[in-house]
Amino acid sequence: MARDSSKPKCYQNVRDRAVHCIRIGHYSVWIVGALLLGLVFTIISLLVLHGTGRDPLWDSPGMIFSVLTGIATLLGLAFAIGSLRESIYISRILTFRDLVREVSMLLREASEGKSLVKIVCFSPALGNISYPGEYERLREALDGIEKLDFIQMVCLDPSKLRNFYQKYADVCPDLYVQSEVNSAYQEAENLITRIDSEGGLAERKGWDDLPMFHMFFTTKKGIVFLPLSDYPYLFNTSASPYPVVLTQPKTAKRVEILGFVTKEPPLLDRFEECFEFYRVKLT
């Protein structure tokens, strides 16, 4: 059967919606601040005019102007707060430390609340070769969870996962020795085996069946991210299905993250669509 190579509509929707909300957040903070200052000015004007005790409301142009200004300010403030509320649902992830903290928190909350965590990734052992120290924090969180039966995951099949880790040694032999690569690969396979054996789901796919970004989400919170330092040059080969999106020096043993955390229901719905698309995609 031919593989369905069409792109999911949710791919574009998730990106556009995230950019929209982040931009709105920047503008809304300034708008709310300006409107609050306007409201304070209106209240002071009303108090000053009222304190004179000279004219009733309908005979005082200044009082009428202040009342109308106050009403307009309150309406503007209501709209601005609504926009700000939308943006608060999204926060950025720019460091691997922040990513590990957010993923660990998501897993603990899901295990305690008995809710499903759905994952789309190359390897669930995040950073275990590029940032082994940070990965230890994630492994501690996983070790503290009795059963991983609440995880449903789509990740690389065994041969492609080994190839993924091998690229580190092939591309950066001065930074990653073969023993590190073998250990990192085995750690990832052990985690996948644990998820499977404890009642979770681990669907294994090839390169062409997974996106470059990664997703961890529940019905209440979602995390989407893309490592920007390693992937561009790891996949900078003629056989790679991925384009080079950023040029980074090959001497820096680090991972930079571009991602976000969201609790916005429309985005979480799009994540669900993406997960189902990649889960059922035929190899």
TAWOQUI-V628384 format. One record per residue. N is the residue number from 1. RES is the residue in three letters. PHI is phi in radians with two decimals (NA if undefined). Layout:
# TAWOQUI-V628384
n=N res=RES phi=PHI
n=N res=RES phi=PHI
This chain:
# TAWOQUI-V628384
n=1 res=MET phi=NA
n=2 res=ALA phi=-1.21
n=3 res=ARG phi=-1.36
n=4 res=ASP phi=-1.36
n=5 res=SER phi=-1.73
n=6 res=SER phi=-1.18
n=7 res=LYS phi=-1.49
n=8 res=PRO phi=-1.24
n=9 res=LYS phi=-1.08
n=10 res=CYS phi=-1.13
n=11 res=TYR phi=-0.99
n=12 res=GLN phi=-1.22
n=13 res=ASN phi=-1.08
n=14 res=VAL phi=-1.09
n=15 res=ARG phi=-1.12
n=16 res=ASP phi=-1.11
n=17 res=ARG phi=-1.15
n=18 res=ALA phi=-1.14
n=19 res=VAL phi=-1.07
n=20 res=HIS phi=-1.05
n=21 res=CYS phi=-1.20
n=22 res=ILE phi=-1.16
n=23 res=ARG phi=-1.15
n=24 res=ILE phi=-1.04
n=25 res=GLY phi=-1.07
n=26 res=HIS phi=-1.10
n=27 res=TYR phi=-1.27
n=28 res=SER phi=-1.13
n=29 res=VAL phi=-1.06
n=30 res=TRP phi=-1.20
n=31 res=ILE phi=-1.12
n=32 res=VAL phi=-1.07
n=33 res=GLY phi=-1.08
n=34 res=ALA phi=-1.13
n=35 res=LEU phi=-1.19
n=36 res=LEU phi=-1.13
n=37 res=LEU phi=-1.10
n=38 res=GLY phi=-1.10
n=39 res=LEU phi=-1.16
n=40 res=VAL phi=-1.07
n=41 res=PHE phi=-1.08
n=42 res=THR phi=-1.11
n=43 res=ILE phi=-1.09
n=44 res=ILE phi=-1.09
n=45 res=SER phi=-1.07
n=46 res=LEU phi=-1.09
n=47 res=LEU phi=-1.14
n=48 res=VAL phi=-1.14
n=49 res=LEU phi=-1.15
n=50 res=HIS phi=-1.19
n=51 res=GLY phi=-1.23
n=52 res=THR phi=-1.22
n=53 res=GLY phi=1.18
n=54 res=ARG phi=-1.57
n=55 res=ASP phi=-2.00
n=56 res=PRO phi=-1.22
n=57 res=LEU phi=-0.95
n=58 res=TRP phi=-1.30
n=59 res=ASP phi=-1.76
n=60 res=SER phi=-1.99
n=61 res=PRO phi=-1.00
n=62 res=GLY phi=-1.12
n=63 res=MET phi=-1.16
n=64 res=ILE phi=-1.08
n=65 res=PHE phi=-1.08
n=66 res=SER phi=-1.14
n=67 res=VAL phi=-1.12
n=68 res=LEU phi=-1.13
n=69 res=THR phi=-1.10
n=70 res=GLY phi=-1.09
n=71 res=ILE phi=-1.11
n=72 res=ALA phi=-1.09
n=73 res=THR phi=-1.14
n=74 res=LEU phi=-1.11
n=75 res=LEU phi=-1.13
n=76 res=GLY phi=-1.09
n=77 res=LEU phi=-1.12
n=78 res=ALA phi=-1.10
n=79 res=PHE phi=-1.15
n=80 res=ALA phi=-1.16
n=81 res=ILE phi=-1.12
n=82 res=GLY phi=-1.08
n=83 res=SER phi=-1.18
n=84 res=LEU phi=-1.13
n=85 res=ARG phi=-1.05
n=86 res=GLU phi=-1.11
n=87 res=SER phi=-1.22
n=88 res=ILE phi=-1.12
n=89 res=TYR phi=-1.21
n=90 res=ILE phi=-2.18
n=91 res=SER phi=-2.29
n=92 res=ARG phi=-1.50
n=93 res=ILE phi=-2.10
n=94 res=LEU phi=-2.12
n=95 res=THR phi=-2.23
n=96 res=PHE phi=-1.19
n=97 res=ARG phi=-1.06
n=98 res=ASP phi=-1.13
n=99 res=LEU phi=-1.08
n=100 res=VAL phi=-1.08
n=101 res=ARG phi=-1.09
n=102 res=GLU phi=-1.18
n=103 res=VAL phi=-1.15
n=104 res=SER phi=-1.07
n=105 res=MET phi=-1.11
n=106 res=LEU phi=-1.07
n=107 res=LEU phi=-1.15
n=108 res=ARG phi=-1.14
n=109 res=GLU phi=-1.10
n=110 res=ALA phi=-1.18
n=111 res=SER phi=-1.16
n=112 res=GLU phi=-1.30
n=113 res=GLY phi=-1.60
n=114 res=LYS phi=0.98
n=115 res=SER phi=-1.99
n=116 res=LEU phi=-1.32
n=117 res=VAL phi=-1.93
n=118 res=LYS phi=-1.90
n=119 res=ILE phi=-2.33
n=120 res=VAL phi=-2.19
n=121 res=CYS phi=-2.82
n=122 res=PHE phi=-1.31
n=123 res=SER phi=-2.36
n=124 res=PRO phi=-1.30
n=125 res=ALA phi=-1.50
n=126 res=LEU phi=-1.05
n=127 res=GLY phi=1.24
n=128 res=ASN phi=-1.22
n=129 res=ILE phi=-1.94
n=130 res=SER phi=-1.44
n=131 res=TYR phi=-2.35
n=132 res=PRO phi=-1.03
n=133 res=GLY phi=-1.12
n=134 res=GLU phi=-1.23
n=135 res=TYR phi=-1.07
n=136 res=GLU phi=-1.01
n=137 res=ARG phi=-1.14
n=138 res=LEU phi=-1.20
n=139 res=ARG phi=-1.15
n=140 res=GLU phi=-1.08
n=141 res=ALA phi=-1.12
n=142 res=LEU phi=-1.18
n=143 res=ASP phi=-1.15
n=144 res=GLY phi=-1.41
n=145 res=ILE phi=-1.78
n=146 res=GLU phi=-1.09
n=147 res=LYS phi=-2.39
n=148 res=LEU phi=-1.78
n=149 res=ASP phi=-1.29
n=150 res=PHE phi=-1.63
n=151 res=ILE phi=-1.79
n=152 res=GLN phi=-2.09
n=153 res=MET phi=-2.39
n=154 res=VAL phi=-2.10
n=155 res=CYS phi=-2.54
n=156 res=LEU phi=-1.21
n=157 res=ASP phi=-1.26
n=158 res=PRO phi=-0.94
n=159 res=SER phi=-1.18
n=160 res=LYS phi=-1.26
n=161 res=LEU phi=-1.16
n=162 res=ARG phi=-1.09
n=163 res=ASN phi=-1.13
n=164 res=PHE phi=-1.05
n=165 res=TYR phi=-1.25
n=166 res=GLN phi=-1.11
n=167 res=LYS phi=-1.03
n=168 res=TYR phi=-1.07
n=169 res=ALA phi=-1.27
n=170 res=ASP phi=-1.21
n=171 res=VAL phi=-1.47
n=172 res=CYS phi=-2.21
n=173 res=PRO phi=-1.12
n=174 res=ASP phi=-1.35
n=175 res=LEU phi=-1.81
n=176 res=TYR phi=-2.20
n=177 res=VAL phi=-1.46
n=178 res=GLN phi=-1.10
n=179 res=SER phi=-1.12
n=180 res=GLU phi=-1.12
n=181 res=VAL phi=-1.09
n=182 res=ASN phi=-1.08
n=183 res=SER phi=-1.15
n=184 res=ALA phi=-1.14
n=185 res=TYR phi=-1.08
n=186 res=GLN phi=-1.14
n=187 res=GLU phi=-1.07
n=188 res=ALA phi=-1.11
n=189 res=GLU phi=-1.13
n=190 res=ASN phi=-1.10
n=191 res=LEU phi=-1.17
n=192 res=ILE phi=-1.11
n=193 res=THR phi=-1.08
n=194 res=ARG phi=-1.10
n=195 res=ILE phi=-1.04
n=196 res=ASP phi=-1.11
n=197 res=SER phi=-1.24
n=198 res=GLU phi=-1.68
n=199 res=GLY phi=1.77
n=200 res=GLY phi=-1.45
n=201 res=LEU phi=-2.18
n=202 res=ALA phi=-2.33
n=203 res=GLU phi=-1.51
n=204 res=ARG phi=-1.83
n=205 res=LYS phi=-2.27
n=206 res=GLY phi=-1.64
n=207 res=TRP phi=-1.00
n=208 res=ASP phi=-1.23
n=209 res=ASP phi=-1.76
n=210 res=LEU phi=-2.24
n=211 res=PRO phi=-1.45
n=212 res=MET phi=-1.31
n=213 res=PHE phi=-1.46
n=214 res=HIS phi=-2.14
n=215 res=MET phi=-2.30
n=216 res=PHE phi=-2.29
n=217 res=PHE phi=-2.70
n=218 res=THR phi=-2.14
n=219 res=THR phi=-1.33
n=220 res=LYS phi=-1.97
n=221 res=LYS phi=-2.64
n=222 res=GLY phi=-2.39
n=223 res=ILE phi=-2.25
n=224 res=VAL phi=-2.23
n=225 res=PHE phi=-2.71
n=226 res=LEU phi=-2.45
n=227 res=PRO phi=-1.21
n=228 res=LEU phi=-1.77
n=229 res=SER phi=-1.54
n=230 res=ASP phi=-1.39
n=231 res=TYR phi=-1.03
n=232 res=PRO phi=-0.99
n=233 res=TYR phi=-1.56
n=234 res=LEU phi=-1.13
n=235 res=PHE phi=-1.81
n=236 res=ASN phi=-1.48
n=237 res=THR phi=-2.35
n=238 res=SER phi=-1.15
n=239 res=ALA phi=-1.54
n=240 res=SER phi=-1.30
n=241 res=PRO phi=-1.40
n=242 res=TYR phi=-1.95
n=243 res=PRO phi=-1.37
n=244 res=VAL phi=-1.40
n=245 res=VAL phi=-1.82
n=246 res=LEU phi=-2.81
n=247 res=THR phi=-1.65
n=248 res=GLN phi=-2.24
n=249 res=PRO phi=-1.12
n=250 res=LYS phi=-1.50
n=251 res=THR phi=-1.77
n=252 res=ALA phi=-1.76
n=253 res=LYS phi=-1.54
n=254 res=ARG phi=-2.70
n=255 res=VAL phi=-2.25
n=256 res=GLU phi=-1.76
n=257 res=ILE phi=-2.02
n=258 res=LEU phi=-2.11
n=259 res=GLY phi=-2.84
n=260 res=PHE phi=-2.66
n=261 res=VAL phi=-1.98
n=262 res=THR phi=-2.44
n=263 res=LYS phi=-2.11
n=264 res=GLU phi=-1.34
n=265 res=PRO phi=-0.94
n=266 res=PRO phi=-1.04
n=267 res=LEU phi=-1.20
n=268 res=LEU phi=-1.10
n=269 res=ASP phi=-1.12
n=270 res=ARG phi=-1.16
n=271 res=PHE phi=-1.06
n=272 res=GLU phi=-1.08
n=273 res=GLU phi=-1.09
n=274 res=CYS phi=-1.08
n=275 res=PHE phi=-1.05
n=276 res=GLU phi=-1.14
n=277 res=PHE phi=-1.05
n=278 res=TYR phi=-1.33
n=279 res=ARG phi=-1.19
n=280 res=VAL phi=-1.70
n=281 res=LYS phi=-1.06
n=282 res=LEU phi=-1.43
n=283 res=THR phi=-1.52
